């Protein structure tokens, strides 16, 4: 089948073969036929071996390849990466996620001839050390870098990466526990940074956030995820708010496009007092999942009245919130498009009624674990279908399968179950008491 595709489409530019049973023979055909191929995904294909990439070094195909996805291909060894480096010297983007077997020597072999890389993704690569990151810093001019679940990434690596990649715009570094405030001091030097995710980096404190807000990176940063950074307090929230209010005012003077400036902030364990500091920031998206101390009063008085441009909101597992919080979002945030309130155990049908009455642009709703909801919720949602298009109702024991099924033909995405609440739902209940 793949051979027929190659024969019929000799000018292929993009090819996604992920999760297929392709073998070395397929890669051999690629090296012969696909002279124009630019993007190739072999993610989660486990039947080919290193020898398949050897064909790339001898054939004319794939020489112009600029994007390659090898996620989940744990059978590839150092030799395979050496062949890729020799056969695809024009690579600009490489994705090697879900590769717990990936080692420093594999990455070094790849970088030997791939000197044009600008985007690298290494999610779930726990064994990579400073050796790899130093080599990446020397060989690549990064614009996007993603690393997750790595326990060896140190301040030394951050200094090397940031000092050599001045054009870095997107940085995802979640669950890297050795990331410290000193690491963020290096990140703060990135003048073009627009996206930063340091969630689950437990050593980051208010000092690190201060480096960010005072450094060059604050100028263009628009998305910041510091969820599960347990040492960050209200002080950081206020510093972030003050910094971006200053930027907004700076852009407003003499610029009519100031309304295009927005900021996305994601944090967990934020007390209600921290919400007050967000006044004046044109937030489009806010995630305050698991903020157990946030109350209805905080949502209404300190958030919704002051931040009315919100379009996407996640209040999942904020177990202190009730219908009054949803009423505030519906009344003040008229442009609301997406709302996730998973595990908000106090929500009733009245909350959904508020949404369907006031949020005319609502498209997606996740009420999983809201056990007090009944068939009345479905009646409220039917009134706004379309444009309402997605509903998730897992663990909603108060809504029968038969009643929920009536809504299914009217939405693009539908999910429902009567399952009992899992342990971590119940744990949140006890944590809030």
PyMOL commands that set and color helices and strands:
alter all, ss='L'
color gray80, all
select helices_A, chain A and resi 2-8+24-33+50-58+78-87+104-111+130-139+155-164+181-187+206-214+216-219+234-252+258-260+272-276+296-304+323-332+349-358+375-382+401-408+423-432
alter helices_A, ss='H'
color red, helices_A
select strands_A, chain A and resi 14-16+39-41+67-69+93-95+119-123+144-148+170-174+195-197+223-225+263-266+283-287+312-314+338-340+364-366+390-393+413-416
alter strands_A, ss='S'
color yellow, strands_A
deselect
rebuild
show_as cartoon
